[in-house]
Amino acid sequence: MRSDLAAEARAAFWFLTPALALIFVFFVLPIVAAFALSLTDFDLYALADPANVRLVGFANYSRLLADPLFWKALGNTFYFALGAGVLSVAVGLGGALAVNSRLTRLQPLWRTLFFAPYVTTLVAVAVVWRYFYQPRFGLLARLSDLVGLPQIDWLGDPRFAMPAIILLAVWKGFGYNLILFIAGLRAIPESLYEAAAIDGASPWDRLRHFTLPMLAPTFFFVATVTTIGSLQLFAEPYVMTRGGNPMNATLSVVLLMFKEGFRWWNLGYAAAVAFVLFAVVLLVTLAQSLILRPRRA
């Protein structure tokens, strides 16, 4: 018996070793190297001669926390995460309830059409939406002319630039959330709705007392994934507002990291931005888990 267990353990070890080695080489080592980089002043001069690298400890983190531009980027990121997260979950749930209705015909076709934007390349979608928001010849400008409303420079006005990007993000992620909510709705036993209907429960009562409580695990997953993705905002402002314009109204933390690392070649400082963002995502995810876990249970 012991020899069989030992043989199984050896077999499991040799099966797992290649995968663990790849994870260590391509995941663990880069994280360790990036953290070590954040403790240095690695810049363009260090690329030319590694001897120019100096160990500065946590000076990059101190400088980052004292940088108003970082707090501006962090505020923009939370603004986007809150707006896009809440709207994405709400719109996805509403669409799932509508598509999953027995009265809706051609459900597979609707699910396919709604899911198509999610599998479309984000950069291509952002380019199309940039022309959609064009203040003179874009579709919104033409519609404003038809109804007699003043034209708005959606991507050039600091007041409207982030809401315009949030609208794109909600449209882009609508299909993914819809599919997840439909899967959650299909897991609810139909007998519960039949019993509630026999007892005289209204559609609103069935939604409030049966559908929403039993969708709690799906809510938890969708909210967590949407929040993590929103905090990594990059491609939309990079393509649509050329890197955080106007007046840094769409500057995100990831975009700030990109600029510091690959435009100004302050790689040590950029690595510090990355680890601060990691800490922010971790704390937000843990807080979200603590808040939603009782409801999920």
C-alpha positions as CSV (number, residue, x, y, z in Angstrom):
1,M,0.0,0.0,0.0
2,R,2.8,2.4,0.9
3,S,4.7,1.6,-2.2
4,D,1.6,2.4,-4.3
5,L,1.1,5.7,-2.6
6,A,4.8,6.5,-3.1
7,A,4.6,5.7,-6.8
8,E,1.5,7.9,-7.1
9,A,3.3,10.7,-5.3
10,R,6.3,10.4,-7.6
11,A,4.1,10.4,-10.7
12,A,2.2,13.4,-9.5
13,F,5.5,15.2,-8.8
14,W,6.8,14.6,-12.3
15,F,3.5,15.6,-13.9
16,L,3.3,18.8,-11.8
17,T,7.0,19.8,-12.1
18,P,6.9,21.2,-15.7
19,A,3.8,23.3,-15.0
20,L,5.3,24.6,-11.7
21,A,8.6,25.3,-13.3
22,L,6.9,27.4,-16.0
23,I,4.9,29.3,-13.4
24,F,8.1,30.0,-11.4
25,V,10.0,31.2,-14.5
26,F,7.3,33.3,-16.2
27,F,5.3,34.4,-13.1
28,V,7.2,34.3,-9.8
29,L,10.6,35.4,-11.1
30,P,9.3,38.5,-13.0
31,I,7.3,39.6,-9.9
32,V,10.5,39.3,-7.8
33,A,12.5,41.1,-10.4
34,A,9.9,43.9,-10.7
35,F,9.9,44.4,-7.0
36,A,13.7,44.6,-6.9
37,L,13.5,47.1,-9.8
38,S,11.1,49.3,-7.8
39,L,13.8,49.7,-5.1
40,T,16.3,51.2,-7.6
41,D,16.5,54.3,-9.7
42,F,16.7,52.3,-13.0
43,D,16.3,54.7,-15.9
44,L,17.6,55.4,-19.4
45,Y,21.1,55.8,-18.2
46,A,21.0,52.4,-16.5
47,L,19.9,50.9,-19.8
48,A,23.1,52.1,-21.4
49,D,25.3,51.0,-18.5
50,P,23.9,48.8,-15.6
51,A,26.6,50.2,-13.4
52,N,24.6,53.4,-13.2
53,V,21.8,51.6,-11.2
54,R,21.6,52.7,-7.6
55,L,19.6,51.1,-4.8
56,V,17.2,53.8,-3.4
57,G,15.1,51.6,-1.1
58,F,11.5,52.8,-0.8
59,A,12.3,56.3,-2.1
60,N,10.2,55.6,-5.2
61,Y,7.2,54.7,-3.1
62,S,7.6,57.9,-1.0
63,R,7.9,60.0,-4.1
64,L,4.8,58.3,-5.6
65,L,2.6,58.9,-2.5
66,A,3.7,62.6,-2.6
67,D,2.9,63.0,-6.3
68,P,-0.3,64.8,-7.0
69,L,-0.4,63.3,-10.5
70,F,-0.6,59.8,-9.0
71,W,-3.6,60.8,-6.7
72,K,-5.2,62.3,-9.8
73,A,-4.8,59.1,-11.7
74,L,-6.0,57.0,-8.7
75,G,-9.1,59.1,-8.4
76,N,-9.8,58.8,-12.1
77,T,-9.3,55.0,-11.9
78,F,-11.8,54.7,-8.9
79,Y,-14.2,57.0,-10.8
80,F,-14.1,54.7,-13.8
81,A,-14.2,51.5,-11.7
82,L,-17.3,52.7,-9.8
83,G,-19.2,54.0,-12.8
84,A,-18.4,51.2,-15.2
85,G,-18.7,48.5,-12.5
86,V,-22.1,49.5,-11.3
87,L,-23.5,50.1,-14.7
88,S,-22.0,46.9,-16.2
89,V,-23.5,44.7,-13.5
90,A,-26.9,46.5,-13.7
91,V,-27.1,46.5,-17.5
92,G,-25.9,42.9,-17.7
93,L,-28.5,41.7,-15.2
94,G,-31.3,43.6,-16.9
95,G,-30.3,42.2,-20.3
96,A,-30.1,38.6,-18.9
97,L,-33.6,38.9,-17.4
98,A,-34.9,40.1,-20.7
99,V,-33.2,37.6,-22.9
100,N,-33.9,34.7,-20.5
101,S,-37.6,35.5,-20.5
102,R,-39.9,32.9,-22.1
103,L,-41.5,35.6,-24.2
104,T,-38.2,36.3,-25.9
105,R,-37.8,34.6,-29.2
106,L,-34.5,33.6,-30.9
107,Q,-32.6,33.6,-27.6
108,P,-29.4,32.1,-29.0
109,L,-29.3,34.8,-31.7
110,W,-29.7,37.6,-29.1
111,R,-27.0,36.1,-26.9
112,T,-24.6,35.9,-29.8
113,L,-25.3,39.5,-30.9
114,F,-24.9,40.8,-27.4
115,F,-21.7,38.8,-26.8
116,A,-20.0,39.9,-30.1
117,P,-18.7,43.2,-28.7
118,Y,-16.8,41.4,-25.9
119,V,-14.8,39.3,-28.3
120,T,-14.0,42.2,-30.5
121,T,-10.5,43.7,-30.2
122,L,-10.6,46.6,-27.7
123,V,-8.3,48.8,-29.6
124,A,-10.4,48.5,-32.8
125,V,-13.6,49.2,-30.8
126,A,-12.0,52.3,-29.1
127,V,-10.9,53.7,-32.5
128,V,-14.5,53.3,-33.8
129,W,-16.0,54.9,-30.7
130,R,-13.5,57.8,-31.0
131,Y,-15.0,58.7,-34.4
132,F,-18.4,58.1,-32.9
133,Y,-17.7,60.9,-30.4
134,Q,-16.1,63.2,-33.0
135,P,-17.4,66.7,-32.1
136,R,-18.2,67.8,-35.7
137,F,-18.7,64.7,-37.9
138,G,-19.4,62.0,-35.4
139,L,-22.8,60.2,-35.0
140,L,-23.6,61.9,-31.7
141,A,-22.9,65.3,-33.3
142,R,-25.2,64.5,-36.2
143,L,-27.9,63.4,-33.8
144,S,-27.5,66.6,-31.8
145,D,-28.0,68.6,-34.9
146,L,-31.1,66.7,-35.8
147,V,-32.8,67.4,-32.5
148,G,-31.4,70.9,-32.1
149,L,-29.1,70.3,-29.2
150,P,-25.7,71.9,-28.8
151,Q,-22.7,69.8,-29.8
152,I,-20.5,68.4,-27.1
153,D,-16.8,67.7,-27.4
154,W,-17.1,64.4,-25.5
155,L,-13.4,63.5,-25.5
156,G,-12.1,67.1,-25.4
157,D,-14.1,68.3,-22.4
158,P,-12.8,67.2,-18.9
159,R,-16.4,66.9,-17.7
160,F,-17.5,64.4,-20.3
161,A,-14.4,62.5,-21.3
162,M,-14.5,59.9,-18.5
163,P,-18.3,59.3,-18.8
164,A,-17.8,58.8,-22.5
165,I,-15.1,56.1,-21.8
166,I,-17.4,54.5,-19.1
167,L,-20.2,54.2,-21.7
168,L,-17.8,52.4,-24.1
169,A,-16.7,50.0,-21.3
170,V,-20.3,49.2,-20.3
171,W,-21.1,48.4,-24.0
172,K,-18.0,46.3,-24.4
173,G,-18.5,44.2,-21.3
174,F,-22.3,43.9,-21.5
175,G,-22.3,40.6,-23.4
176,Y,-19.9,38.9,-21.0
177,N,-21.9,39.8,-17.9
178,L,-25.1,38.9,-19.7
179,I,-23.9,35.4,-20.4
180,L,-22.8,34.9,-16.8
181,F,-26.1,36.1,-15.4
182,I,-28.0,33.9,-17.9
183,A,-26.0,30.9,-16.6
184,G,-26.9,31.9,-13.0
185,L,-30.6,32.3,-13.9
186,R,-30.7,28.8,-15.6
187,A,-29.3,27.3,-12.4
188,I,-32.4,28.5,-10.4
189,P,-35.0,25.6,-10.1
190,E,-38.1,26.4,-12.1
191,S,-40.2,24.8,-9.4
192,L,-39.5,27.7,-7.1
193,Y,-41.1,30.1,-9.5
194,E,-44.1,27.8,-10.0
195,A,-44.7,27.5,-6.3
196,A,-44.4,31.2,-5.9
197,A,-46.8,31.8,-8.7
198,I,-49.3,29.4,-7.1
199,D,-49.0,31.3,-3.8
200,G,-49.8,34.5,-5.6
201,A,-46.4,36.1,-5.7
202,S,-46.1,38.9,-8.2
203,P,-43.2,39.1,-10.7
204,W,-41.5,41.8,-8.5
205,D,-41.8,39.5,-5.4
206,R,-40.3,36.6,-7.3
207,L,-37.4,38.8,-8.5
208,R,-36.7,40.2,-5.1
209,H,-37.2,37.1,-2.9
210,F,-36.0,34.3,-5.3
211,T,-34.0,35.6,-8.3
212,L,-31.7,38.1,-6.7
213,P,-30.8,36.1,-3.5
214,M,-30.1,33.0,-5.6
215,L,-28.0,35.0,-8.0
216,A,-25.7,36.1,-5.2
217,P,-22.7,33.9,-6.2
218,T,-23.0,35.1,-9.7
219,F,-23.2,38.7,-8.5
220,F,-20.0,38.1,-6.4
221,F,-18.1,36.8,-9.3
222,V,-19.3,39.4,-11.9
223,A,-18.6,42.3,-9.4
224,T,-15.2,41.0,-8.6
225,V,-14.1,40.4,-12.1
226,T,-15.5,43.7,-13.3
227,T,-13.8,45.6,-10.6
228,I,-10.4,44.1,-11.2
229,G,-10.7,44.7,-14.9
230,S,-11.8,48.3,-14.4
231,L,-8.9,49.1,-12.1
232,Q,-6.6,48.1,-14.9
233,L,-8.0,50.8,-17.2
234,F,-5.5,51.5,-20.0
235,A,-6.4,50.9,-23.7
236,E,-9.5,53.1,-23.8
237,P,-7.9,56.4,-22.7
238,Y,-4.7,55.5,-24.5
239,V,-6.5,55.2,-27.8
240,M,-9.4,57.6,-27.4
241,T,-7.8,60.5,-25.5
242,R,-4.2,60.0,-26.5
243,G,-3.0,59.2,-23.1
244,G,-5.1,60.9,-20.4
245,N,-6.2,64.1,-22.1
246,P,-7.9,66.5,-21.6
247,M,-6.1,67.9,-18.6
248,N,-5.4,64.4,-17.2
249,A,-9.1,63.8,-16.8
250,T,-8.8,60.3,-18.2
251,L,-5.3,59.5,-16.8
252,S,-5.4,56.1,-15.1
253,V,-2.8,54.4,-12.8
254,V,-1.8,51.9,-15.5
255,L,-1.5,54.7,-18.0
256,L,0.7,56.7,-15.6
257,M,2.8,53.5,-15.1
258,F,3.1,53.2,-18.9
259,K,4.2,56.8,-19.4
260,E,6.8,56.7,-16.6
261,G,8.2,53.4,-17.8
262,F,8.1,53.6,-21.6
263,R,7.9,57.3,-22.4
264,W,10.2,58.8,-19.7
265,W,12.1,55.5,-19.0
266,N,11.8,55.9,-15.3
267,L,11.5,52.1,-14.9
268,G,12.2,52.0,-11.2
269,Y,9.4,54.5,-10.5
270,A,7.1,52.7,-12.9
271,A,7.6,49.4,-11.1
272,A,6.7,51.1,-7.8
273,V,3.5,52.4,-9.5
274,A,2.7,48.8,-10.5
275,F,3.1,47.4,-7.0
276,V,1.0,50.2,-5.5
277,L,-1.7,49.4,-8.0
278,F,-1.4,45.7,-7.1
279,A,-1.9,46.6,-3.4
280,V,-4.9,48.8,-4.3
281,V,-6.5,46.0,-6.4
282,L,-5.9,43.5,-3.6
283,L,-7.4,45.7,-0.9
284,V,-10.4,46.5,-3.0
285,T,-11.0,42.9,-3.8
286,L,-10.7,41.8,-0.2
287,A,-13.1,44.6,0.9
288,Q,-15.5,43.6,-1.8
289,S,-15.3,40.0,-0.7
290,L,-16.0,40.9,2.9
291,I,-19.0,43.0,1.9
292,L,-20.6,40.5,-0.5
293,R,-19.7,37.3,1.2
294,P,-22.6,37.4,3.8
295,R,-25.0,38.1,1.0
296,R,-23.5,35.3,-1.1
297,A,-23.9,32.9,1.8
